Structure formats: C-alpha cells, structure tokens
Amino acid sequence: MNSILIKTLKNFKILAVLPVLIYAIGITISLLTDRFRLSQELNWLYVFGKMILYLLIGVSLISSLIIAIEIVKSKTFYWKKNIIWLIISLIPILFFCWVILVSSLGL
C-alpha cells in the first residue's frame, strides 16, 4: 500500500491535475450556491458556499505552487517532456492572476 502511494506521488501527471480539479470544484460550488443569495431562509447556503469557495481556491493555489516547484525540482524533469504538466499544474495560479487583472482593469 505504501509503495503504491509513493509511486502515485511521484507521478506528476496525476498531481498536476489535482489543483485544477480542486479549483473547478470550488467554482462549481460557487455557481450552484449563488441562486440562494437573495433568499431569506436559504441565505446561509450562499454564505457557506462562498466560504467553501474561498477555502478551495486557497488550497488549489497553494497546492499548485507546491506541485509546480516539486515538478521542477524532480530528478527526472525534462523540459520537453514535462513542460505541459508544469503548465497544467500552474493553471489555477494563471487563471487567478487573469481574473484579478481583468477585474482591476474593469473589462
């Protein structure tokens, strides 16, 4: 069991997709709970959904950065082979920066 976990953690293809999935789940929860914003009885669902969104986005940004650093630091890192997995692992950070840029420019 332990060796399977170690092999999985060394497989960057699985780890690179993990932050993207966490980010997508956070956005999906936010979209699903947004309809409860104006309801008096169910406003707590909206607030709870937003708290989950912020938590999942924070976790995905931190894990994205950690996984990207681990991909670059790995002994088996070859730029031509692993650049796509590095970019995939950085998608949450890139998307977050894009949203901040677009919102600050008012586009």
PyMOL commands that set and color helices and strands:
alter all, ss='L'
color gray80, all
select helices_A, chain A and resi 2-10+12-36+43-73+79-89+91-105
alter helices_A, ss='H'
color red, helices_A
deselect
rebuild
show_as cartoon
